[in-house]
Amino acid sequence: MRLGVSSYCLDSMIRKGELTLPAALDWAASQGAEIVELVPFAFSFETADGAIDYGLIKDTRRHAADVGVALANYSVLADLCKDDPTALAAEIDRVKRHIDIAAELGAPRMRHDISAFRRPRGLNGVAEFDRLLGQMSDAAGRLADHAATRGLTTLVENHGFFVNGADRVERLIRAVDRPNFALLLDTGNIACVDEIPEVGALRLAPFARMVHLKDFYIRRRDPGDARDFDCAGSWFTTQAGRYLRGSILGQGDLDAPEILRAIKASGYDGDIAIEFEGLEEPRYATKVSLDNARGFWREIS
């Protein structure tokens, strides 16, 4: 097992100019991270005119190698549920470009979303999922086929409120049916659709090629400042109306040791990245999360 961090943990600091991407890699290495996942929200590997920035990619790849962290994954947003065929084709082409970026970075995997995170709540039901399953699996299959030409595995993450939950994720992966299409298992996002995280982790671990490890506070009543679809430190609502907010791993209401026990029991021994999205100072919170994850993993028999 290799443990590390997602750049998303430090996204707010990079966005504010308090850290550069190379400095974030330096910091991760100083904390003993073995891997880093790159999430291009506060930075971009594309130029202003949309071309791939090969120079920045080369510099980032070299810097990661110099400080001794592996670039294990590259994650982007996507929406393969667009009803307009022209818009869907453009989205597939856009994600293919990001697959090319991931390949140039030397990452073995790239995660892309299947549906928009902010998909309207009323369109997240089973009937809509069944209606769109063929379109989603076809588009994801086309992306996986492109990734295969670059030697990459593409990943779906159980993310948001539409393509989430053990049954839906498994159905999608089986429908795509590609050897290089698998799961980025997010241990916290299971709670977004009100499933038991340790049970969901046990169900989905056999499909996983990478894991996000996170924690949430959970409340059953409105804590007073909840926002819909805003998970970057704020309270937000689950599918069934509970309230979640990101926390330091091991300090929230999810049973992180039991979740890791379920993952380890499945035989998974791949890459695990901390994904912190709470209110605490990002470096402090990510360091404590890393330390806790190491301790939990060691304690599991």
Residue pairs with C-beta under 8 A, 6 or more apart in sequence:
1 269
1 270
1 271
1 272
1 297
2 34
2 35
2 70
2 72
2 270
2 271
2 272
3 33
3 34
3 35
3 271
3 272
3 273
3 274
3 290
3 293
3 294
3 297
4 28
4 33
4 34
4 35
4 36
4 37
4 69
4 70
4 72
4 271
4 272
4 273
4 274
5 28
5 31
5 33
5 35
5 36
5 37
5 273
5 274
5 275
5 286
5 290
6 36
6 37
6 39
6 75
6 212
6 273
6 274
6 275
7 14
7 21
7 24
7 36
7 37
7 38
7 39
7 42
7 43
8 37
8 39
8 41
8 75
8 275
8 276
8 277
9 274
9 275
9 276
9 277
9 282
9 285
9 286
9 289
10 19
10 24
10 27
10 282
10 283
10 286
11 39
11 41
11 42
11 232
11 282
12 42
12 232
12 282
13 19
13 24
13 282
13 283
14 20
14 21
14 24
14 42
14 43
15 41
15 42
19 27
21 43
21 60
22 59
22 60
22 63
24 36
25 36
25 60
25 63
25 64
25 67
25 69
26 67
27 283
28 36
28 67
28 69
29 67
29 68
29 69
31 286
31 287
31 290
32 290
33 69
33 290
34 69
34 70
35 69
35 70
35 71
35 72
35 73
35 271
35 273
36 64
36 69
36 70
36 71
36 72
36 273
37 71
37 72
37 73
37 74
37 75
37 210
37 273
37 275
38 60
38 71
38 73
38 74
38 75
38 105
38 107
39 74
39 75
39 76
40 74
40 76
44 53
45 52
45 53
45 56
45 57
45 60
45 101
45 105
46 52
46 53
46 97
46 101
47 53
52 97
52 100
52 101
52 104
54 104
57 101
57 104
57 105
58 104
60 71
60 105
61 71
61 104
61 105
61 106
64 70
64 71
71 105
71 106
71 107
72 107
72 108
72 109
72 210
72 271
72 273
73 107
73 108
73 109
73 110
73 111
73 155
73 184
73 210
73 271
73 273
74 98
74 101
74 102
74 105
74 107
74 109
74 110
74 111
75 110
75 111
75 112
75 157
75 184
76 95
76 98
76 110
76 111
76 112
76 113
77 112
77 113
77 116
77 117
78 91
78 94
78 95
78 112
78 113
78 114
79 91
79 113
79 114
79 115
79 116
79 119
80 88
80 91
80 92
80 113
80 114
80 115
80 135
80 136
80 139
80 140
81 114
81 115
81 116
81 119
81 132
81 135
81 136
81 162
82 88
82 91
88 135
88 139
91 139
92 139
92 142
92 143
95 112
95 143
96 143
96 146
98 110
98 112
99 110
99 143
99 146
99 147
99 150
99 152
99 154
100 150
102 109
102 110
102 150
102 152
103 147
103 150
103 151
103 152
107 152
108 151
108 152
108 153
109 152
109 153
109 154
109 155
109 184
109 209
109 210
110 147
110 152
110 153
110 154
110 155
111 154
111 155
111 156
111 157
111 184
111 210
112 140
112 143
112 154
112 155
112 156
113 156
113 157
113 159
113 160
113 163
114 136
114 140
114 156
114 162
114 163
114 172
115 136
115 160
115 162
115 163
116 160
117 159
117 160
117 229
118 229
119 160
119 161
119 162
121 161
121 228
123 162
124 161
124 162
124 239
128 162
129 162
129 163
129 168
133 171
133 172
133 175
134 175
136 163
136 172
136 175
137 172
137 175
137 176
137 177
140 154
140 156
140 172
140 176
140 181
141 176
141 177
141 178
141 181
143 154
144 153
144 154
144 176
144 178
144 180
144 181
145 178
147 153
147 154
147 180
148 178
148 180
152 180
153 180
153 181
153 182
153 209
154 180
154 181
154 182
155 181
155 182
155 183
155 184
155 209
155 210
156 163
156 169
156 172
156 173
156 181
156 182
156 183
156 184
157 183
157 184
157 185
157 186
157 189
157 212
158 164
158 165
158 169
158 183
158 184
158 185
158 186
158 189
158 190
158 200
158 204
159 186
159 189
160 189
160 192
161 192
161 193
161 239
162 168
163 169
163 172
164 189
164 190
164 192
164 193
165 190
165 193
165 195
165 200
166 190
166 195
166 199
166 200
166 203
166 204
169 183
169 204
169 207
170 203
170 204
170 207
173 181
173 182
173 183
173 207
182 207
182 208
182 209
183 204
183 207
183 208
183 209
184 208
184 209
184 210
184 211
184 212
185 201
185 204
185 205
185 207
185 208
185 210
185 211
185 212
185 263
186 211
186 212
186 214
186 275
187 197
187 201
187 211
187 212
187 213
187 214
187 254
187 256
187 259
187 263
188 197
188 212
188 213
188 214
188 215
188 216
188 246
188 254
188 275
189 212
189 214
190 196
190 197
190 200
190 201
191 197
191 216
191 218
191 238
191 242
191 244
191 254
192 238
192 239
192 244
193 238
193 239
194 238
194 239
194 240
194 242
197 254
197 255
197 259
198 255
198 258
198 259
198 261
198 262
199 262
201 259
201 262
201 263
202 262
202 263
202 265
202 266
205 262
205 263
205 266
205 267
205 268
206 266
206 267
208 263
208 268
208 270
209 270
210 270
210 271
210 272
210 273
211 263
211 268
211 270
211 271
211 272
211 273
212 272
212 273
212 274
212 275
213 249
213 256
213 259
213 260
213 272
213 273
213 274
213 275
213 289
213 293
214 246
214 249
214 274
214 275
214 276
214 277
215 246
215 247
215 248
215 249
215 250
215 251
215 252
215 253
215 254
215 256
215 289
216 244
216 245
216 246
216 247
216 252
216 253
216 254
217 244
217 245
217 246
217 247
217 252
217 253
218 242
218 243
218 244
218 252
218 253
218 254
219 235
219 242
219 243
219 244
220 242
220 243
221 243
222 235
222 243
223 235
223 243
223 245
225 234
225 235
226 234
226 235
226 236
226 237
226 243
227 234
227 235
227 236
228 236
228 237
229 236
230 236
231 244
231 246
231 277
232 246
232 277
233 245
233 246
233 277
233 278
233 279
234 245
235 243
235 244
235 245
236 243
236 244
236 245
237 243
237 244
238 244
245 278
245 279
246 252
246 276
246 277
246 278
246 279
247 253
247 278
248 276
248 278
248 280
248 285
248 288
248 289
248 292
249 256
249 274
249 276
249 288
249 289
249 292
249 293
250 256
250 257
250 288
250 289
250 292
250 296
251 288
256 292
256 293
256 296
257 296
257 299
257 300
260 293
260 296
260 297
260 300
261 300
264 297
264 300
272 293
274 286
274 289
274 290
274 293
276 282
276 285
276 286
276 289
278 285
